[in-house]
Every structure is written in C-alpha cells, then in structure tokens.
Amino acid sequence: MSIPEIIEKLQNKYGDDILEVTEFRGDHWVRVNPDIHYELMEMLFREFDFNLLSDIVGVDYPRREERTEIIYNLYSLKTHQRIFVKIRAGGKIAPRSVSDIWATADWLEREVFDMLGVQFTNHPDLRRILMRDEFPGHPLRKDFKLTSDEVDFGVPIRTKSPYGDIEEDRLE
C-alpha cells in the first residue's frame, strides 16, 4: 500500500482530526489533532508496519499558545516507506508518550523535553538527558536568553596550549 493510500485511510477514519496533509519532494507529512495522536500512531505501527521511529524533533513557535510543533519521523523496514506525523504541543497540550509503542521514543522524548520543555504524559522516566538537572530553561526555545556570562561546565578549562606559548594554539 502506498503512502497516499495510507493517508486516505487515515483521513477516512479520523476525518477532521487530520488537520493538514502535505507532500514535498516525495516526503509525506500529516498534521493531526493531538487528541487522536496516540491512537493514530498505534495504528501506523500495528496496521501499516511503521516499525521504526527514526526521530522526534521539535520546532519552537513562541507566539503560539501551543508553542512547539513535534514531528515524528516514522519508517517501515518492511515496505521501505516513510511518513512524518506532526502535532502541536505546549500550553495546555501535553502529548501522550509513544514509548510503549516504540522503545526509541523513551530517549527521543526526553531530548525534546530537555531542549524544548515539552511535557509527555505517561512517559516512564521524563527527566533531563543532555543538560544538567539544575540547568535553567530549555536551550532550543527561541526566547532562551543567550548571555556573554562565563559558563561553568564543571571541569577546568585550559587557557594555555600544552605545546608552549604559541598564540594560535590558545583555547580561550
């Protein structure tokens, strides 16, 4: 079954909850209502063999109430097809974790949580994965304050080259 046929079946089943369908350079994108997101993901896994969750990424739109758009990159190892599923999150919308469908979602959702602050309900261990626990904020948000303050990485920083006083070798 082709991706357009799969999308047509999804549209027949979910109707207006399929908010947008786009195709660009051979890739197919479906934006769905967050209320049906988990059920749709389960269907893509069980009925259409999208057995690999390649990635989950987020895009920050700070002027929206649901400020983050989450994009799931799904791939079928059986049919060699790919589909992207998008939902909006943030504000009052906390998407349900898909880590019980794809084990890879455990770490991928933690990364989206850490970098963008998206809360996933039913996640088995939602905590920071890249930044230290006490790090303030979420670095991939567009309103994250960038400063020229010195950052303490918790390790000594070498200011002179181990090879002598050669100006080009300084790591300042």
MODELLER restraints for C-alpha pairs under 7 A, 6 or more apart:
rsr = mdl.restraints
at = mdl.atoms
rsr.add(forms.Gaussian(group=physical.xy_distance, feature=features.Distance(at['CA:11:A'], at['CA:18:A']), mean=6.13, stdev=0.5))
rsr.add(forms.Gaussian(group=physical.xy_distance, feature=features.Distance(at['CA:17:A'], at['CA:32:A']), mean=5.76, stdev=0.5))
rsr.add(forms.Gaussian(group=physical.xy_distance, feature=features.Distance(at['CA:17:A'], at['CA:33:A']), mean=5.06, stdev=0.5))
rsr.add(forms.Gaussian(group=physical.xy_distance, feature=features.Distance(at['CA:18:A'], at['CA:31:A']), mean=6.24, stdev=0.5))
rsr.add(forms.Gaussian(group=physical.xy_distance, feature=features.Distance(at['CA:18:A'], at['CA:32:A']), mean=4.62, stdev=0.5))
rsr.add(forms.Gaussian(group=physical.xy_distance, feature=features.Distance(at['CA:18:A'], at['CA:33:A']), mean=6.45, stdev=0.5))
rsr.add(forms.Gaussian(group=physical.xy_distance, feature=features.Distance(at['CA:19:A'], at['CA:31:A']), mean=5.45, stdev=0.5))
rsr.add(forms.Gaussian(group=physical.xy_distance, feature=features.Distance(at['CA:19:A'], at['CA:32:A']), mean=5.21, stdev=0.5))
rsr.add(forms.Gaussian(group=physical.xy_distance, feature=features.Distance(at['CA:19:A'], at['CA:33:A']), mean=6.55, stdev=0.5))
rsr.add(forms.Gaussian(group=physical.xy_distance, feature=features.Distance(at['CA:20:A'], at['CA:30:A']), mean=5.76, stdev=0.5))
rsr.add(forms.Gaussian(group=physical.xy_distance, feature=features.Distance(at['CA:20:A'], at['CA:31:A']), mean=5.01, stdev=0.5))
rsr.add(forms.Gaussian(group=physical.xy_distance, feature=features.Distance(at['CA:21:A'], at['CA:29:A']), mean=5.73, stdev=0.5))
rsr.add(forms.Gaussian(group=physical.xy_distance, feature=features.Distance(at['CA:21:A'], at['CA:30:A']), mean=4.64, stdev=0.5))
rsr.add(forms.Gaussian(group=physical.xy_distance, feature=features.Distance(at['CA:21:A'], at['CA:31:A']), mean=6.47, stdev=0.5))
rsr.add(forms.Gaussian(group=physical.xy_distance, feature=features.Distance(at['CA:22:A'], at['CA:28:A']), mean=5.91, stdev=0.5))
rsr.add(forms.Gaussian(group=physical.xy_distance, feature=features.Distance(at['CA:22:A'], at['CA:29:A']), mean=5.11, stdev=0.5))
rsr.add(forms.Gaussian(group=physical.xy_distance, feature=features.Distance(at['CA:22:A'], at['CA:30:A']), mean=6.56, stdev=0.5))
rsr.add(forms.Gaussian(group=physical.xy_distance, feature=features.Distance(at['CA:23:A'], at['CA:29:A']), mean=6.13, stdev=0.5))
rsr.add(forms.Gaussian(group=physical.xy_distance, feature=features.Distance(at['CA:27:A'], at['CA:83:A']), mean=6.83, stdev=0.5))
rsr.add(forms.Gaussian(group=physical.xy_distance, feature=features.Distance(at['CA:28:A'], at['CA:83:A']), mean=5.39, stdev=0.5))
rsr.add(forms.Gaussian(group=physical.xy_distance, feature=features.Distance(at['CA:28:A'], at['CA:84:A']), mean=6.21, stdev=0.5))
rsr.add(forms.Gaussian(group=physical.xy_distance, feature=features.Distance(at['CA:29:A'], at['CA:83:A']), mean=6.20, stdev=0.5))
rsr.add(forms.Gaussian(group=physical.xy_distance, feature=features.Distance(at['CA:29:A'], at['CA:84:A']), mean=4.72, stdev=0.5))
rsr.add(forms.Gaussian(group=physical.xy_distance, feature=features.Distance(at['CA:29:A'], at['CA:85:A']), mean=5.92, stdev=0.5))
rsr.add(forms.Gaussian(group=physical.xy_distance, feature=features.Distance(at['CA:30:A'], at['CA:84:A']), mean=6.25, stdev=0.5))
rsr.add(forms.Gaussian(group=physical.xy_distance, feature=features.Distance(at['CA:30:A'], at['CA:85:A']), mean=4.94, stdev=0.5))
rsr.add(forms.Gaussian(group=physical.xy_distance, feature=features.Distance(at['CA:30:A'], at['CA:86:A']), mean=6.04, stdev=0.5))
rsr.add(forms.Gaussian(group=physical.xy_distance, feature=features.Distance(at['CA:31:A'], at['CA:85:A']), mean=5.77, stdev=0.5))
rsr.add(forms.Gaussian(group=physical.xy_distance, feature=features.Distance(at['CA:31:A'], at['CA:86:A']), mean=4.40, stdev=0.5))
rsr.add(forms.Gaussian(group=physical.xy_distance, feature=features.Distance(at['CA:31:A'], at['CA:87:A']), mean=5.71, stdev=0.5))
rsr.add(forms.Gaussian(group=physical.xy_distance, feature=features.Distance(at['CA:32:A'], at['CA:86:A']), mean=6.29, stdev=0.5))
rsr.add(forms.Gaussian(group=physical.xy_distance, feature=features.Distance(at['CA:32:A'], at['CA:87:A']), mean=5.64, stdev=0.5))
rsr.add(forms.Gaussian(group=physical.xy_distance, feature=features.Distance(at['CA:33:A'], at['CA:87:A']), mean=6.53, stdev=0.5))
rsr.add(forms.Gaussian(group=physical.xy_distance, feature=features.Distance(at['CA:34:A'], at['CA:87:A']), mean=5.80, stdev=0.5))
rsr.add(forms.Gaussian(group=physical.xy_distance, feature=features.Distance(at['CA:34:A'], at['CA:88:A']), mean=6.78, stdev=0.5))
rsr.add(forms.Gaussian(group=physical.xy_distance, feature=features.Distance(at['CA:34:A'], at['CA:95:A']), mean=6.48, stdev=0.5))
rsr.add(forms.Gaussian(group=physical.xy_distance, feature=features.Distance(at['CA:38:A'], at['CA:96:A']), mean=6.37, stdev=0.5))
rsr.add(forms.Gaussian(group=physical.xy_distance, feature=features.Distance(at['CA:38:A'], at['CA:98:A']), mean=6.78, stdev=0.5))
rsr.add(forms.Gaussian(group=physical.xy_distance, feature=features.Distance(at['CA:42:A'], at['CA:101:A']), mean=6.77, stdev=0.5))
rsr.add(forms.Gaussian(group=physical.xy_distance, feature=features.Distance(at['CA:44:A'], at['CA:50:A']), mean=5.70, stdev=0.5))
rsr.add(forms.Gaussian(group=physical.xy_distance, feature=features.Distance(at['CA:45:A'], at['CA:51:A']), mean=5.62, stdev=0.5))
rsr.add(forms.Gaussian(group=physical.xy_distance, feature=features.Distance(at['CA:49:A'], at['CA:76:A']), mean=5.66, stdev=0.5))
rsr.add(forms.Gaussian(group=physical.xy_distance, feature=features.Distance(at['CA:49:A'], at['CA:78:A']), mean=6.93, stdev=0.5))
rsr.add(forms.Gaussian(group=physical.xy_distance, feature=features.Distance(at['CA:50:A'], at['CA:74:A']), mean=5.95, stdev=0.5))
rsr.add(forms.Gaussian(group=physical.xy_distance, feature=features.Distance(at['CA:50:A'], at['CA:75:A']), mean=5.20, stdev=0.5))
rsr.add(forms.Gaussian(group=physical.xy_distance, feature=features.Distance(at['CA:50:A'], at['CA:76:A']), mean=4.15, stdev=0.5))
rsr.add(forms.Gaussian(group=physical.xy_distance, feature=features.Distance(at['CA:51:A'], at['CA:75:A']), mean=6.52, stdev=0.5))
rsr.add(forms.Gaussian(group=physical.xy_distance, feature=features.Distance(at['CA:51:A'], at['CA:76:A']), mean=5.45, stdev=0.5))
rsr.add(forms.Gaussian(group=physical.xy_distance, feature=features.Distance(at['CA:51:A'], at['CA:77:A']), mean=6.64, stdev=0.5))
rsr.add(forms.Gaussian(group=physical.xy_distance, feature=features.Distance(at['CA:52:A'], at['CA:74:A']), mean=5.85, stdev=0.5))
rsr.add(forms.Gaussian(group=physical.xy_distance, feature=features.Distance(at['CA:52:A'], at['CA:75:A']), mean=5.12, stdev=0.5))
rsr.add(forms.Gaussian(group=physical.xy_distance, feature=features.Distance(at['CA:52:A'], at['CA:76:A']), mean=6.14, stdev=0.5))
rsr.add(forms.Gaussian(group=physical.xy_distance, feature=features.Distance(at['CA:52:A'], at['CA:77:A']), mean=6.97, stdev=0.5))
rsr.add(forms.Gaussian(group=physical.xy_distance, feature=features.Distance(at['CA:53:A'], at['CA:73:A']), mean=6.01, stdev=0.5))
rsr.add(forms.Gaussian(group=physical.xy_distance, feature=features.Distance(at['CA:53:A'], at['CA:74:A']), mean=4.77, stdev=0.5))
rsr.add(forms.Gaussian(group=physical.xy_distance, feature=features.Distance(at['CA:53:A'], at['CA:75:A']), mean=6.40, stdev=0.5))
rsr.add(forms.Gaussian(group=physical.xy_distance, feature=features.Distance(at['CA:53:A'], at['CA:102:A']), mean=6.42, stdev=0.5))
rsr.add(forms.Gaussian(group=physical.xy_distance, feature=features.Distance(at['CA:53:A'], at['CA:104:A']), mean=6.68, stdev=0.5))
rsr.add(forms.Gaussian(group=physical.xy_distance, feature=features.Distance(at['CA:54:A'], at['CA:73:A']), mean=5.41, stdev=0.5))
rsr.add(forms.Gaussian(group=physical.xy_distance, feature=features.Distance(at['CA:54:A'], at['CA:74:A']), mean=5.86, stdev=0.5))
rsr.add(forms.Gaussian(group=physical.xy_distance, feature=features.Distance(at['CA:54:A'], at['CA:75:A']), mean=6.70, stdev=0.5))
rsr.add(forms.Gaussian(group=physical.xy_distance, feature=features.Distance(at['CA:55:A'], at['CA:72:A']), mean=6.05, stdev=0.5))
rsr.add(forms.Gaussian(group=physical.xy_distance, feature=features.Distance(at['CA:55:A'], at['CA:73:A']), mean=5.16, stdev=0.5))
rsr.add(forms.Gaussian(group=physical.xy_distance, feature=features.Distance(at['CA:55:A'], at['CA:108:A']), mean=6.73, stdev=0.5))
rsr.add(forms.Gaussian(group=physical.xy_distance, feature=features.Distance(at['CA:56:A'], at['CA:70:A']), mean=6.86, stdev=0.5))
rsr.add(forms.Gaussian(group=physical.xy_distance, feature=features.Distance(at['CA:56:A'], at['CA:71:A']), mean=5.60, stdev=0.5))
rsr.add(forms.Gaussian(group=physical.xy_distance, feature=features.Distance(at['CA:56:A'], at['CA:72:A']), mean=4.67, stdev=0.5))
rsr.add(forms.Gaussian(group=physical.xy_distance, feature=features.Distance(at['CA:56:A'], at['CA:73:A']), mean=6.25, stdev=0.5))
rsr.add(forms.Gaussian(group=physical.xy_distance, feature=features.Distance(at['CA:56:A'], at['CA:108:A']), mean=5.84, stdev=0.5))
rsr.add(forms.Gaussian(group=physical.xy_distance, feature=features.Distance(at['CA:56:A'], at['CA:109:A']), mean=6.95, stdev=0.5))
rsr.add(forms.Gaussian(group=physical.xy_distance, feature=features.Distance(at['CA:57:A'], at['CA:70:A']), mean=5.76, stdev=0.5))
rsr.add(forms.Gaussian(group=physical.xy_distance, feature=features.Distance(at['CA:57:A'], at['CA:71:A']), mean=5.27, stdev=0.5))
rsr.add(forms.Gaussian(group=physical.xy_distance, feature=features.Distance(at['CA:57:A'], at['CA:72:A']), mean=6.77, stdev=0.5))
rsr.add(forms.Gaussian(group=physical.xy_distance, feature=features.Distance(at['CA:57:A'], at['CA:112:A']), mean=6.63, stdev=0.5))
rsr.add(forms.Gaussian(group=physical.xy_distance, feature=features.Distance(at['CA:58:A'], at['CA:68:A']), mean=6.19, stdev=0.5))
rsr.add(forms.Gaussian(group=physical.xy_distance, feature=features.Distance(at['CA:58:A'], at['CA:69:A']), mean=5.49, stdev=0.5))
rsr.add(forms.Gaussian(group=physical.xy_distance, feature=features.Distance(at['CA:58:A'], at['CA:70:A']), mean=4.46, stdev=0.5))
rsr.add(forms.Gaussian(group=physical.xy_distance, feature=features.Distance(at['CA:58:A'], at['CA:71:A']), mean=6.15, stdev=0.5))
rsr.add(forms.Gaussian(group=physical.xy_distance, feature=features.Distance(at['CA:58:A'], at['CA:112:A']), mean=6.41, stdev=0.5))
rsr.add(forms.Gaussian(group=physical.xy_distance, feature=features.Distance(at['CA:59:A'], at['CA:68:A']), mean=5.51, stdev=0.5))
rsr.add(forms.Gaussian(group=physical.xy_distance, feature=features.Distance(at['CA:59:A'], at['CA:69:A']), mean=5.16, stdev=0.5))
rsr.add(forms.Gaussian(group=physical.xy_distance, feature=features.Distance(at['CA:59:A'], at['CA:70:A']), mean=6.59, stdev=0.5))
rsr.add(forms.Gaussian(group=physical.xy_distance, feature=features.Distance(at['CA:60:A'], at['CA:67:A']), mean=5.73, stdev=0.5))
rsr.add(forms.Gaussian(group=physical.xy_distance, feature=features.Distance(at['CA:60:A'], at['CA:68:A']), mean=4.64, stdev=0.5))
rsr.add(forms.Gaussian(group=physical.xy_distance, feature=features.Distance(at['CA:60:A'], at['CA:69:A']), mean=6.58, stdev=0.5))
rsr.add(forms.Gaussian(group=physical.xy_distance, feature=features.Distance(at['CA:60:A'], at['CA:141:A']), mean=5.76, stdev=0.5))
rsr.add(forms.Gaussian(group=physical.xy_distance, feature=features.Distance(at['CA:60:A'], at['CA:142:A']), mean=6.49, stdev=0.5))
rsr.add(forms.Gaussian(group=physical.xy_distance, feature=features.Distance(at['CA:61:A'], at['CA:67:A']), mean=4.73, stdev=0.5))
rsr.add(forms.Gaussian(group=physical.xy_distance, feature=features.Distance(at['CA:61:A'], at['CA:68:A']), mean=5.88, stdev=0.5))
rsr.add(forms.Gaussian(group=physical.xy_distance, feature=features.Distance(at['CA:62:A'], at['CA:142:A']), mean=6.77, stdev=0.5))
rsr.add(forms.Gaussian(group=physical.xy_distance, feature=features.Distance(at['CA:65:A'], at['CA:91:A']), mean=5.47, stdev=0.5))
rsr.add(forms.Gaussian(group=physical.xy_distance, feature=features.Distance(at['CA:66:A'], at['CA:88:A']), mean=5.88, stdev=0.5))
rsr.add(forms.Gaussian(group=physical.xy_distance, feature=features.Distance(at['CA:66:A'], at['CA:89:A']), mean=5.00, stdev=0.5))
rsr.add(forms.Gaussian(group=physical.xy_distance, feature=features.Distance(at['CA:66:A'], at['CA:90:A']), mean=4.43, stdev=0.5))
rsr.add(forms.Gaussian(group=physical.xy_distance, feature=features.Distance(at['CA:66:A'], at['CA:91:A']), mean=4.96, stdev=0.5))
rsr.add(forms.Gaussian(group=physical.xy_distance, feature=features.Distance(at['CA:66:A'], at['CA:93:A']), mean=6.85, stdev=0.5))
rsr.add(forms.Gaussian(group=physical.xy_distance, feature=features.Distance(at['CA:67:A'], at['CA:89:A']), mean=6.49, stdev=0.5))
rsr.add(forms.Gaussian(group=physical.xy_distance, feature=features.Distance(at['CA:67:A'], at['CA:90:A']), mean=5.50, stdev=0.5))
rsr.add(forms.Gaussian(group=physical.xy_distance, feature=features.Distance(at['CA:67:A'], at['CA:91:A']), mean=6.98, stdev=0.5))
rsr.add(forms.Gaussian(group=physical.xy_distance, feature=features.Distance(at['CA:68:A'], at['CA:88:A']), mean=5.74, stdev=0.5))
rsr.add(forms.Gaussian(group=physical.xy_distance, feature=features.Distance(at['CA:68:A'], at['CA:89:A']), mean=5.16, stdev=0.5))
rsr.add(forms.Gaussian(group=physical.xy_distance, feature=features.Distance(at['CA:68:A'], at['CA:90:A']), mean=5.86, stdev=0.5))
rsr.add(forms.Gaussian(group=physical.xy_distance, feature=features.Distance(at['CA:69:A'], at['CA:86:A']), mean=6.63, stdev=0.5))
rsr.add(forms.Gaussian(group=physical.xy_distance, feature=features.Distance(at['CA:69:A'], at['CA:87:A']), mean=5.66, stdev=0.5))
rsr.add(forms.Gaussian(group=physical.xy_distance, feature=features.Distance(at['CA:69:A'], at['CA:88:A']), mean=4.39, stdev=0.5))
rsr.add(forms.Gaussian(group=physical.xy_distance, feature=features.Distance(at['CA:69:A'], at['CA:89:A']), mean=6.04, stdev=0.5))
rsr.add(forms.Gaussian(group=physical.xy_distance, feature=features.Distance(at['CA:70:A'], at['CA:86:A']), mean=5.52, stdev=0.5))
rsr.add(forms.Gaussian(group=physical.xy_distance, feature=features.Distance(at['CA:70:A'], at['CA:87:A']), mean=5.33, stdev=0.5))
rsr.add(forms.Gaussian(group=physical.xy_distance, feature=features.Distance(at['CA:70:A'], at['CA:88:A']), mean=6.08, stdev=0.5))
rsr.add(forms.Gaussian(group=physical.xy_distance, feature=features.Distance(at['CA:70:A'], at['CA:89:A']), mean=6.93, stdev=0.5))
rsr.add(forms.Gaussian(group=physical.xy_distance, feature=features.Distance(at['CA:71:A'], at['CA:84:A']), mean=6.46, stdev=0.5))
rsr.add(forms.Gaussian(group=physical.xy_distance, feature=features.Distance(at['CA:71:A'], at['CA:85:A']), mean=5.61, stdev=0.5))
rsr.add(forms.Gaussian(group=physical.xy_distance, feature=features.Distance(at['CA:71:A'], at['CA:86:A']), mean=4.45, stdev=0.5))
rsr.add(forms.Gaussian(group=physical.xy_distance, feature=features.Distance(at['CA:71:A'], at['CA:87:A']), mean=6.71, stdev=0.5))
rsr.add(forms.Gaussian(group=physical.xy_distance, feature=features.Distance(at['CA:72:A'], at['CA:84:A']), mean=5.50, stdev=0.5))
rsr.add(forms.Gaussian(group=physical.xy_distance, feature=features.Distance(at['CA:72:A'], at['CA:85:A']), mean=5.08, stdev=0.5))
rsr.add(forms.Gaussian(group=physical.xy_distance, feature=features.Distance(at['CA:72:A'], at['CA:86:A']), mean=6.35, stdev=0.5))
rsr.add(forms.Gaussian(group=physical.xy_distance, feature=features.Distance(at['CA:73:A'], at['CA:83:A']), mean=6.30, stdev=0.5))
rsr.add(forms.Gaussian(group=physical.xy_distance, feature=features.Distance(at['CA:73:A'], at['CA:84:A']), mean=4.79, stdev=0.5))
rsr.add(forms.Gaussian(group=physical.xy_distance, feature=features.Distance(at['CA:73:A'], at['CA:85:A']), mean=6.79, stdev=0.5))
rsr.add(forms.Gaussian(group=physical.xy_distance, feature=features.Distance(at['CA:74:A'], at['CA:82:A']), mean=5.62, stdev=0.5))
rsr.add(forms.Gaussian(group=physical.xy_distance, feature=features.Distance(at['CA:74:A'], at['CA:83:A']), mean=5.37, stdev=0.5))
rsr.add(forms.Gaussian(group=physical.xy_distance, feature=features.Distance(at['CA:74:A'], at['CA:84:A']), mean=6.09, stdev=0.5))
rsr.add(forms.Gaussian(group=physical.xy_distance, feature=features.Distance(at['CA:75:A'], at['CA:81:A']), mean=5.72, stdev=0.5))
rsr.add(forms.Gaussian(group=physical.xy_distance, feature=features.Distance(at['CA:75:A'], at['CA:82:A']), mean=4.42, stdev=0.5))
rsr.add(forms.Gaussian(group=physical.xy_distance, feature=features.Distance(at['CA:75:A'], at['CA:83:A']), mean=6.58, stdev=0.5))
rsr.add(forms.Gaussian(group=physical.xy_distance, feature=features.Distance(at['CA:76:A'], at['CA:82:A']), mean=6.46, stdev=0.5))
rsr.add(forms.Gaussian(group=physical.xy_distance, feature=features.Distance(at['CA:89:A'], at['CA:95:A']), mean=6.57, stdev=0.5))
rsr.add(forms.Gaussian(group=physical.xy_distance, feature=features.Distance(at['CA:89:A'], at['CA:118:A']), mean=6.91, stdev=0.5))
rsr.add(forms.Gaussian(group=physical.xy_distance, feature=features.Distance(at['CA:90:A'], at['CA:118:A']), mean=6.00, stdev=0.5))
rsr.add(forms.Gaussian(group=physical.xy_distance, feature=features.Distance(at['CA:94:A'], at['CA:119:A']), mean=5.38, stdev=0.5))
rsr.add(forms.Gaussian(group=physical.xy_distance, feature=features.Distance(at['CA:94:A'], at['CA:120:A']), mean=5.41, stdev=0.5))
rsr.add(forms.Gaussian(group=physical.xy_distance, feature=features.Distance(at['CA:94:A'], at['CA:121:A']), mean=6.22, stdev=0.5))
rsr.add(forms.Gaussian(group=physical.xy_distance, feature=features.Distance(at['CA:95:A'], at['CA:120:A']), mean=5.22, stdev=0.5))
rsr.add(forms.Gaussian(group=physical.xy_distance, feature=features.Distance(at['CA:95:A'], at['CA:121:A']), mean=6.15, stdev=0.5))
rsr.add(forms.Gaussian(group=physical.xy_distance, feature=features.Distance(at['CA:96:A'], at['CA:120:A']), mean=5.40, stdev=0.5))
rsr.add(forms.Gaussian(group=physical.xy_distance, feature=features.Distance(at['CA:96:A'], at['CA:121:A']), mean=4.67, stdev=0.5))
rsr.add(forms.Gaussian(group=physical.xy_distance, feature=features.Distance(at['CA:96:A'], at['CA:122:A']), mean=6.08, stdev=0.5))
rsr.add(forms.Gaussian(group=physical.xy_distance, feature=features.Distance(at['CA:97:A'], at['CA:120:A']), mean=5.33, stdev=0.5))
rsr.add(forms.Gaussian(group=physical.xy_distance, feature=features.Distance(at['CA:97:A'], at['CA:121:A']), mean=5.75, stdev=0.5))
rsr.add(forms.Gaussian(group=physical.xy_distance, feature=features.Distance(at['CA:97:A'], at['CA:122:A']), mean=5.67, stdev=0.5))
rsr.add(forms.Gaussian(group=physical.xy_distance, feature=features.Distance(at['CA:97:A'], at['CA:123:A']), mean=5.26, stdev=0.5))
rsr.add(forms.Gaussian(group=physical.xy_distance, feature=features.Distance(at['CA:98:A'], at['CA:105:A']), mean=6.15, stdev=0.5))
rsr.add(forms.Gaussian(group=physical.xy_distance, feature=features.Distance(at['CA:99:A'], at['CA:105:A']), mean=4.60, stdev=0.5))
rsr.add(forms.Gaussian(group=physical.xy_distance, feature=features.Distance(at['CA:99:A'], at['CA:106:A']), mean=5.08, stdev=0.5))
rsr.add(forms.Gaussian(group=physical.xy_distance, feature=features.Distance(at['CA:99:A'], at['CA:123:A']), mean=6.90, stdev=0.5))
rsr.add(forms.Gaussian(group=physical.xy_distance, feature=features.Distance(at['CA:110:A'], at['CA:126:A']), mean=5.76, stdev=0.5))
rsr.add(forms.Gaussian(group=physical.xy_distance, feature=features.Distance(at['CA:110:A'], at['CA:127:A']), mean=6.26, stdev=0.5))
rsr.add(forms.Gaussian(group=physical.xy_distance, feature=features.Distance(at['CA:110:A'], at['CA:128:A']), mean=6.38, stdev=0.5))
rsr.add(forms.Gaussian(group=physical.xy_distance, feature=features.Distance(at['CA:110:A'], at['CA:129:A']), mean=6.19, stdev=0.5))
rsr.add(forms.Gaussian(group=physical.xy_distance, feature=features.Distance(at['CA:111:A'], at['CA:129:A']), mean=6.12, stdev=0.5))
rsr.add(forms.Gaussian(group=physical.xy_distance, feature=features.Distance(at['CA:111:A'], at['CA:130:A']), mean=6.98, stdev=0.5))
rsr.add(forms.Gaussian(group=physical.xy_distance, feature=features.Distance(at['CA:112:A'], at['CA:118:A']), mean=6.31, stdev=0.5))
rsr.add(forms.Gaussian(group=physical.xy_distance, feature=features.Distance(at['CA:113:A'], at['CA:119:A']), mean=6.05, stdev=0.5))
rsr.add(forms.Gaussian(group=physical.xy_distance, feature=features.Distance(at['CA:114:A'], at['CA:128:A']), mean=5.04, stdev=0.5))
rsr.add(forms.Gaussian(group=physical.xy_distance, feature=features.Distance(at['CA:114:A'], at['CA:129:A']), mean=6.47, stdev=0.5))
rsr.add(forms.Gaussian(group=physical.xy_distance, feature=features.Distance(at['CA:114:A'], at['CA:130:A']), mean=6.82, stdev=0.5))
rsr.add(forms.Gaussian(group=physical.xy_distance, feature=features.Distance(at['CA:114:A'], at['CA:131:A']), mean=6.94, stdev=0.5))
rsr.add(forms.Gaussian(group=physical.xy_distance, feature=features.Distance(at['CA:114:A'], at['CA:138:A']), mean=6.24, stdev=0.5))
rsr.add(forms.Gaussian(group=physical.xy_distance, feature=features.Distance(at['CA:115:A'], at['CA:138:A']), mean=4.79, stdev=0.5))
rsr.add(forms.Gaussian(group=physical.xy_distance, feature=features.Distance(at['CA:115:A'], at['CA:139:A']), mean=5.43, stdev=0.5))
rsr.add(forms.Gaussian(group=physical.xy_distance, feature=features.Distance(at['CA:115:A'], at['CA:140:A']), mean=5.27, stdev=0.5))
rsr.add(forms.Gaussian(group=physical.xy_distance, feature=features.Distance(at['CA:116:A'], at['CA:138:A']), mean=5.14, stdev=0.5))
rsr.add(forms.Gaussian(group=physical.xy_distance, feature=features.Distance(at['CA:116:A'], at['CA:139:A']), mean=6.89, stdev=0.5))
rsr.add(forms.Gaussian(group=physical.xy_distance, feature=features.Distance(at['CA:116:A'], at['CA:140:A']), mean=5.58, stdev=0.5))
rsr.add(forms.Gaussian(group=physical.xy_distance, feature=features.Distance(at['CA:116:A'], at['CA:141:A']), mean=5.64, stdev=0.5))
rsr.add(forms.Gaussian(group=physical.xy_distance, feature=features.Distance(at['CA:117:A'], at['CA:138:A']), mean=5.92, stdev=0.5))
rsr.add(forms.Gaussian(group=physical.xy_distance, feature=features.Distance(at['CA:137:A'], at['CA:144:A']), mean=6.97, stdev=0.5))
rsr.add(forms.Gaussian(group=physical.xy_distance, feature=features.Distance(at['CA:138:A'], at['CA:144:A']), mean=6.68, stdev=0.5))
rsr.add(forms.Gaussian(group=physical.xy_distance, feature=features.Distance(at['CA:158:A'], at['CA:171:A']), mean=6.68, stdev=0.5))
rsr.add(forms.Gaussian(group=physical.xy_distance, feature=features.Distance(at['CA:159:A'], at['CA:170:A']), mean=6.23, stdev=0.5))
rsr.add(forms.Gaussian(group=physical.xy_distance, feature=features.Distance(at['CA:159:A'], at['CA:171:A']), mean=5.49, stdev=0.5))
rsr.add(forms.Gaussian(group=physical.xy_distance, feature=features.Distance(at['CA:159:A'], at['CA:172:A']), mean=5.44, stdev=0.5))
rsr.add(forms.Gaussian(group=physical.xy_distance, feature=features.Distance(at['CA:160:A'], at['CA:170:A']), mean=5.36, stdev=0.5))
rsr.add(forms.Gaussian(group=physical.xy_distance, feature=features.Distance(at['CA:160:A'], at['CA:171:A']), mean=6.63, stdev=0.5))
rsr.add(forms.Gaussian(group=physical.xy_distance, feature=features.Distance(at['CA:161:A'], at['CA:169:A']), mean=5.51, stdev=0.5))
rsr.add(forms.Gaussian(group=physical.xy_distance, feature=features.Distance(at['CA:161:A'], at['CA:170:A']), mean=5.32, stdev=0.5))
rsr.add(forms.Gaussian(group=physical.xy_distance, feature=features.Distance(at['CA:161:A'], at['CA:171:A']), mean=6.97, stdev=0.5))
